[in-house]
């Protein structure tokens, strides 16, 4: 058994598969969230990325609204909004509106990275680097805009004041761990791709955590790649789409998600590449029994409070099936 019950959630990029339209992609995101709600997932988060033809979660707050409208109880939010791309005032207004429309269901996860390449980041905001360096102050501005005490200020986000929208700090390095701890906010670490700093970041966050109005004790969410099928062989076959996605990231050729193929020795060699192997360190691929053992070990080691699962597959039905099996695993472990 694991040390304590652990919540489980989904991080989605609204991936665009080959021969799928954007409308299909958005419909599939909603379909997945509806199934996740039925399977007992705590939250469904969308990540902000730009200038990638295989990712459709660019207008993140708009898509959050679409998913929240089509679901009933699951929390929906950002994993995350890349704050240096935006004005804190505008984000407070957008999420204050969402929080009013869907009470106690909207999360605001905030990250510091651009979620894109250097040229696109500059096209989004010419002072991006300056905004990134001011990330702690920008987070503070959002907290102020959500505060009832801001009603006498000259600059207000009136639709956000007093609205319940929890803030989460996202991170892939140790910088964000210090910030989340200092502010007493929950911390979500991107260990589904940024594996190197996971242990240091968790240790810093837990050691330096200062209780706040938002949170009494540390709360760690850890990202994991999950691909589960009926057999190990079928899971390996489905994972070939993920491997080709990773190759696209390293080569700068980000194509739409490709259909799975048989696993070949060449693809296995790619998985053994030191960079790829490190990036996919916390990827649990296989049958239900195999993945259950891996997840149990990961939870025993990290003592994470919540797992946020990322499943990059070509076909929506394979994704839904994998998430169903993962929910079964978490229910059994809990």
C-alpha positions in Angstrom: 0.0 0.0 0.0 1.1 3.6 -0.5 1.6 5.9 2.5 -1.7 7.9 2.0 -4.5 8.3 -0.5 -3.3 10.2 -3.5 -5.4 12.3 -5.9 -5.1 11.8 -9.6 -5.6 14.3 -12.4 -4.9 14.9 -16.1 -2.7 17.3 -17.9 -3.7 17.8 -21.6 -2.2 19.8 -24.5 -5.2 19.2 -26.8 -2.8 17.3 -29.1 -3.7 17.5 -32.8 -3.4 14.1 -34.4 -2.6 13.5 -38.1 -5.8 13.7 -40.3 -7.8 15.3 -37.4 -9.3 18.8 -37.6 -9.0 21.4 -34.8 -12.7 21.0 -34.2 -12.3 17.2 -33.7 -9.3 18.0 -31.3 -11.4 20.3 -29.2 -14.3 17.9 -29.1 -11.9 15.1 -28.1 -10.6 17.3 -25.2 -14.1 17.7 -23.9 -14.9 14.0 -24.4 -11.8 13.0 -22.4 -12.7 15.4 -19.6 -16.2 14.0 -19.4 -14.8 10.4 -19.1 -12.3 11.6 -16.5 -15.1 13.0 -14.4 -16.8 9.6 -14.5 -13.5 7.9 -13.6 -12.9 9.9 -10.5 -10.2 12.3 -11.7 -9.8 15.3 -9.5 -8.9 17.9 -12.1 -8.3 18.3 -15.8 -5.7 20.9 -16.7 -4.7 22.4 -20.1 -1.3 23.7 -20.9 -0.5 26.9 -22.7 1.8 26.4 -25.7 2.3 28.4 -28.9 3.5 28.0 -32.5 3.3 24.2 -32.5 1.0 22.6 -35.1 0.5 19.5 -32.9 -0.8 21.5 -29.9 -4.2 23.2 -29.8 -4.3 24.5 -26.2 -3.0 28.0 -27.3 -6.1 30.0 -26.2 -6.0 28.2 -22.8 -8.6 30.1 -20.9 -11.1 29.9 -23.8 -10.7 26.1 -23.9 -11.0 25.8 -20.1 -14.4 27.5 -20.4 -15.5 25.1 -23.2 -14.5 22.1 -21.1 -16.0 23.4 -17.9 -19.3 24.1 -19.6 -19.4 20.5 -20.9 -18.6 18.9 -17.5 -20.3 19.0 -14.1 -18.0 18.5 -11.2 -14.3 18.0 -12.2 -12.0 20.9 -11.6 -10.8 22.5 -14.8 -7.8 24.7 -15.0 -4.4 25.7 -16.5 -1.3 23.7 -16.2 -0.4 26.3 -16.8 -0.9 29.8 -17.9 2.6 31.1 -18.9 2.4 34.3 -16.9 5.2 36.3 -18.6 3.2 36.1 -21.8 0.3 38.0 -20.2 -0.8 41.0 -18.2 -1.7 39.8 -14.7 -4.7 42.1 -14.8 -6.1 40.3 -17.9 -5.5 36.9 -16.4 -7.2 37.9 -13.2 -10.2 39.1 -15.2 -10.4 35.9 -17.4 -10.1 33.5 -14.4 -12.3 35.6 -12.2 -15.0 35.3 -15.0 -14.4 31.6 -15.2 -14.5 31.2 -11.5 -17.9 33.0 -11.3 -19.4 31.0 -14.2 -18.1 27.7 -12.7 -17.9 28.2 -8.9 -15.2 26.2 -7.0 -14.2 24.4 -10.2 -11.5 26.6 -11.8 -7.8 26.3 -11.0 -5.1 28.8 -12.0 -1.7 27.1 -12.5 1.0 29.7 -13.3 4.3 29.0 -15.0 7.3 31.2 -15.8 8.4 29.6 -19.2 7.2 31.0 -22.5 5.7 27.7 -23.7 7.2 28.3 -27.1 10.4 29.3 -29.0 12.3 32.5 -28.5 11.0 34.3 -31.6 7.3 33.5 -30.8 7.8 34.6 -27.2 9.0 37.9 -28.5 6.1 38.1 -30.9 3.7 37.5 -27.9 5.4 40.1 -25.7 8.5 42.1 -26.6 9.5 42.5 -22.9 9.2 38.8 -22.2 12.5 38.3 -20.5 11.9 41.2 -18.2 8.4 39.8 -17.4 9.9 36.4 -16.7 12.4 37.9 -14.2 9.5 39.6 -12.5 7.5 36.4 -12.1 7.2 36.5 -8.3 5.9 40.1 -8.4 3.5 39.2 -11.3 2.1 36.3 -9.2 1.6 38.7 -6.3 -0.3 41.1 -8.6 -2.7 38.3 -9.5 -3.2 37.5 -5.8 -3.9 41.2 -5.2 -6.5 41.4 -8.0 -8.4 38.4 -6.5 -8.4 40.0 -3.1 -11.4 41.7 -1.7 -9.1 44.2 -0.1 -8.2 45.5 -3.6 -11.7 47.1 -4.0 -10.3 50.6 -3.0 -7.4 50.4 -5.3 -7.1 52.6 -8.4 -6.5 49.5 -10.7 -9.0 46.7 -10.1 -10.1 43.4 -11.7 -13.6 43.8 -10.5 -14.8 40.4 -11.8 -12.1 38.6 -9.8 -12.4 40.2 -6.4 -13.4 37.6 -3.8 -13.8 34.9 -6.4 -12.5 31.5 -5.3 -9.8 30.5 -7.8 -6.9 28.6 -6.2 -3.4 29.4 -7.5 -0.8 26.8 -8.2 2.9 27.4 -8.9 4.3 25.2 -11.8 7.9 24.4 -12.2 10.5 22.4 -14.0 13.5 23.7 -11.9 14.3 24.6 -8.3 13.5 28.3 -8.8 9.8 27.7 -8.7 10.1 25.5 -5.6 11.5 28.4 -3.5 8.7 30.7 -4.7 5.9 28.2 -4.1 7.2 27.5 -0.6 7.6 31.2 0.3 4.1 32.0 -0.9 2.6 28.9 0.8 1.0 27.7 -2.5 0.6 24.2 -3.9 3.4 23.1 -6.2 3.1 21.2 -9.5 6.4 19.8 -10.9 6.7 18.9 -14.6 8.4 15.6 -13.9 6.8 14.1 -17.0 9.6 15.8 -19.0 11.9 17.7 -16.7 13.1 14.8 -14.6 16.5 16.1 -13.4 15.5 18.5 -10.7 12.5 16.6 -9.2 14.1 15.5 -6.0 15.9 18.7 -5.2 12.7 20.8 -6.0 10.5 18.7 -3.8 13.1 18.8 -0.9 13.4 22.6 -1.2 9.6 23.1 -1.3 8.9 20.9 1.7 11.8 22.3 3.8 11.1 26.0 3.1 7.3 25.9 3.0 5.5 28.7 4.9 1.8 28.1 5.8 -0.6 30.6 4.2 -4.3 31.4 3.9 -4.3 29.2 0.9 -2.5 26.1 2.4 -1.5 24.8 5.8 1.1 22.3 4.7 3.0 21.5 1.5 1.1 20.0 -1.4 3.1 18.4 -4.2 1.7 17.4 -7.6 4.0 15.4 -9.9 3.7 14.9 -13.6 4.0 11.4 -15.1 3.6 9.9 -18.6 1.1 7.1 -18.6 0.4 4.7 -21.4 -1.6 1.6 -20.4 -3.1 -1.1 -22.6 -4.3 -4.7 -22.3 -0.7 -6.0 -22.8 2.8 -4.7 -22.6 3.2 -5.2 -26.3 0.1 -3.2 -27.2 1.3 -0.4 -24.8 4.7 -0.4 -26.6 2.9 -0.1 -29.9 0.8 2.8 -28.8 4.0 4.5 -27.3 5.5 4.7 -30.8 3.5 7.9 -31.3 5.1 9.4 -28.2 8.6 8.4 -29.3 8.1 10.2 -32.7 6.8 13.3 -30.8 10.0 13.3 -28.7 12.1 13.0 -31.8 10.2 16.0 -33.2 11.0 18.0 -30.1 14.8 17.3 -30.3 15.0 17.9 -34.1 12.7 20.9 -34.2 10.3 19.2 -36.5 7.0 19.1 -34.6 4.6 17.3 -36.8 1.0 16.3 -35.8 0.7 13.2 -33.7 1.4 10.1 -35.9 -0.6 6.9 -35.8 1.2 4.1 -33.8 3.2 1.4 -35.6 4.9 -1.8 -34.5 7.7 -1.2 -32.1 11.0 -1.6 -33.9 14.6 -1.9 -32.7 15.3 1.6 -34.2 12.6 3.1 -32.0 13.9 1.2 -29.0 17.3 2.6 -29.7 15.8 6.1 -29.6 14.3 5.3 -26.2 17.8 4.3 -25.0 19.4 7.5 -26.1 20.6 9.2 -22.9 18.7 12.5 -23.5 15.5 10.7 -24.4 15.9 8.2 -21.6 16.4 11.0 -19.0 13.4 12.9 -20.4 11.1 9.9 -20.2 12.4 8.6 -16.9 9.0 8.9 -15.2 7.1 7.3 -18.1 5.1 4.2 -17.1 4.2 2.2 -20.2 2.7 -1.3 -20.2 -0.1 -3.5 -19.0 -2.1 -2.5 -15.9 -0.1 -4.8 -13.6 3.2 -3.5 -14.8 2.3 0.2 -14.6 0.6 -0.3 -11.2 4.0 -1.6 -9.8 5.8 1.4 -11.3 3.3 3.9 -10.0 3.4 2.4 -6.5 7.2 2.6 -6.4 7.1 6.2 -7.6 4.6 7.2 -5.0 6.5 5.5 -2.2 9.6 7.4 -3.2 8.2 10.8 -3.9 5.3 10.8 -1.3 3.5 13.1 -3.8 0.1 14.3 -2.8 -1.3 14.1 -6.3 -0.3 12.6 -9.7 -1.1 14.5 -12.8 -1.0 12.1 -15.8 0.0 12.9 -19.3 -1.0 10.5 -22.1 0.2 11.4 -25.5 -1.6 9.0 -27.9 -2.9 9.3 -31.5 -6.4 7.9 -31.0 -8.8 9.4 -28.4 -10.3 6.0 -27.6 -6.8 4.6 -26.8 -6.3 7.7 -24.5 -9.6 7.2 -22.8 -8.9 3.5 -22.2 -5.5 4.2 -20.8 -6.9 6.9 -18.4 -9.6 4.5 -17.3 -7.0 1.8 -16.4 -4.9 4.4 -14.6 -8.0 5.4 -12.6 -8.5 1.8 -11.7 -4.8 1.6 -10.6 -5.1 4.7 -8.4 -8.4 3.4 -6.8 -6.7 0.1 -6.0 -3.6 1.8 -4.6 -5.7 4.1 -2.5 
